[in-house]
Amino acid sequence: MTTDALQDQWWPTMTCFGCGPANKAGLQLKSFAQPDGTVTATFMPWPEHDNGGGYLNGGVIATLLDCHSAAAVHHTAFAAGWLPAPGQDLAYVTAGIDVRYRRPAPLTEAVTLVAETLEADEAQITAAVRLEWEGKVRAEAEALWKRWRPRA
């Protein structure tokens, strides 16, 4: 198994704000496949991610959940042979995400993200993703991803 982040393997030139390796001003999320089928990541917030009250901003949390679910979805898709359309980087795009904030997340300590695929077929994939700190879920989401096919 490689030690390279999934984003670095699949999309080294992607400029996504949350997980694009080529976006130096972005969050630079790095996700890793685990033997149990989950995908995990660790993220260290920046002082600029403050929600105004000394905790991690909810919009940043939502971005992390969305981008980390992308890693789980594409990990499942690529294993099934559901590859991007010719000339495209992504096989799937977010069709919807339902974020639930459970407790404040720290601004000055690393948080953990865990994602797994719940349902998958070639047309769409659903993933569950959560952000944890000190063994407690701080936010969680269910994300629906649909097959990306460019239209003329």
Secondary structure per residue as TSV (DSSP state, phi and psi in degrees):
chain	resnum	aa	ss	phi	psi
A	1	M	-	360.0	137.9
A	2	T	-	-77.6	153.4
A	3	T	-	-97.2	0.4
A	4	D	S	-73.6	141.5
A	5	A	-	-60.5	149.1
A	6	L	H	-57.2	-40.1
A	7	Q	H	-61.9	-39.0
A	8	D	H	-70.1	-31.7
A	9	Q	H	-73.1	-45.4
A	10	W	H	-91.0	-39.0
A	11	W	-	-134.0	57.8
A	12	P	T	-61.2	-21.2
A	13	T	T	-105.2	6.7
A	14	M	-	-68.8	138.5
A	15	T	-	-108.2	18.7
A	16	C	-	-52.9	136.1
A	17	F	T	-60.5	-38.0
A	18	G	T	-81.8	-42.9
A	19	C	T	-132.2	6.7
A	20	G	-	-75.3	118.4
A	21	P	T	-60.1	-26.6
A	22	A	T	-88.6	0.8
A	23	N	-	-101.9	92.1
A	24	K	T	-65.5	-22.0
A	25	A	T	-91.2	-2.9
A	26	G	S	-84.5	-176.5
A	27	L	-	-72.8	-22.7
A	28	Q	-	59.1	40.5
A	29	L	-	-61.2	136.0
A	30	K	-	-124.4	117.8
A	31	S	E	-110.9	147.2
A	32	F	E	-133.9	131.9
A	33	A	E	-71.5	140.5
A	34	Q	-	-112.6	155.4
A	35	P	T	-58.9	-26.6
A	36	D	T	-81.5	3.4
A	37	G	S	94.5	-10.4
A	38	T	-	-82.1	169.1
A	39	V	E	-124.6	131.8
A	40	T	E	-124.3	158.8
A	41	A	E	-153.4	154.9
A	42	T	E	-120.0	136.1
A	43	F	E	-132.0	130.6
A	44	M	-	-102.7	111.6
A	45	P	-	-62.4	156.4
A	46	W	-	-102.3	157.3
A	47	P	G	-55.5	-30.9
A	48	E	G	-68.8	-10.4
A	49	H	G	-89.9	13.8
A	50	D	B	-64.9	137.2
A	51	N	-	-86.8	6.8
A	52	G	S	95.4	-11.4
A	53	G	S	-121.5	10.3
A	54	G	S	90.7	11.5
A	55	Y	B	-120.8	170.4
A	56	L	B	-67.5	130.4
A	57	N	-	-61.6	138.4
A	58	G	H	-63.2	-34.2
A	59	G	H	-67.2	-37.1
A	60	V	H	-66.5	-42.6
A	61	I	H	-58.7	-46.7
A	62	A	H	-60.6	-40.4
A	63	T	H	-62.8	-44.6
A	64	L	H	-61.2	-43.6
A	65	L	H	-64.2	-43.3
A	66	D	H	-62.3	-51.7
A	67	C	H	-67.3	-34.6
A	68	H	H	-73.0	-34.3
A	69	S	H	-63.4	-32.1
A	70	A	H	-58.1	-39.0
A	71	A	H	-65.3	-43.3
A	72	A	H	-65.7	-42.8
A	73	V	H	-62.8	-49.0
A	74	H	H	-70.9	-30.4
A	75	H	H	-60.5	-45.1
A	76	T	H	-65.2	-47.2
A	77	A	H	-61.4	-47.5
A	78	F	H	-65.5	-36.3
A	79	A	H	-63.8	-31.2
A	80	A	H	-86.7	-5.0
A	81	G	T	85.0	14.8
A	82	W	-	-90.3	82.6
A	83	L	-	-89.7	164.7
A	84	P	-	-61.1	153.0
A	85	A	-	-62.1	153.8
A	86	P	T	-52.2	131.6
A	87	G	T	82.2	0.7
A	88	Q	-	-109.2	153.9
A	89	D	S	-90.7	-37.3
A	90	L	-	-103.6	139.0
A	91	A	S	-87.9	-26.6
A	92	Y	E	-137.9	152.0
A	93	V	E	-130.7	155.1
A	94	T	E	-64.5	126.1
A	95	A	E	-102.9	-22.4
A	96	G	E	-175.6	150.1
A	97	I	E	-145.4	129.4
A	98	D	E	-109.4	102.4
A	99	V	E	-95.0	136.2
A	100	R	E	-124.7	123.0
A	101	Y	E	-93.0	124.2
A	102	R	-	-102.2	-41.6
A	103	R	S	-153.3	161.6
A	104	P	-	-60.7	146.1
A	105	A	-	-108.8	142.8
A	106	P	B	-69.0	152.6
A	107	L	S	-97.9	-19.5
A	108	T	S	-115.0	10.2
A	109	E	S	-137.1	153.9
A	110	A	-	-67.8	142.5
A	111	V	E	-113.1	160.2
A	112	T	E	-113.4	141.1
A	113	L	E	-116.9	139.2
A	114	V	E	-133.9	130.8
A	115	A	E	-134.4	151.3
A	116	E	E	-150.4	152.5
A	117	T	E	-80.8	133.4
A	118	L	E	-96.5	-45.7
A	119	E	E	-142.5	145.1
A	120	A	E	-151.1	131.5
A	121	D	-	-143.9	173.9
A	122	E	S	-63.6	-26.5
A	123	A	S	-77.9	-35.3
A	124	Q	E	-158.9	155.5
A	125	I	E	-135.5	136.4
A	126	T	E	-112.4	134.9
A	127	A	E	-127.7	148.7
A	128	A	E	-106.1	137.4
A	129	V	E	-142.6	144.1
A	130	R	E	-140.5	153.0
A	131	L	E	-112.0	125.7
A	132	E	E	-123.3	154.8
A	133	W	E	-153.3	135.4
A	134	E	T	51.6	41.2
A	135	G	T	74.9	6.8
A	136	K	E	-120.7	141.3
A	137	V	E	-71.6	125.3
A	138	R	E	-97.5	-32.4
A	139	A	E	-158.0	152.9
A	140	E	E	-148.8	160.5
A	141	A	E	-152.2	156.7
A	142	E	E	-115.5	128.3
A	143	A	E	-119.5	133.1
A	144	L	E	-104.8	125.4
A	145	W	E	-118.2	135.2
A	146	K	E	-112.6	151.1
A	147	R	E	-58.4	130.2
A	148	W	-	-92.8	117.1
A	149	R	-	-131.1	113.8
A	150	P	-	-57.9	142.0
A	151	R	-	-114.4	144.6
A	152	A	-	-83.0	360.0
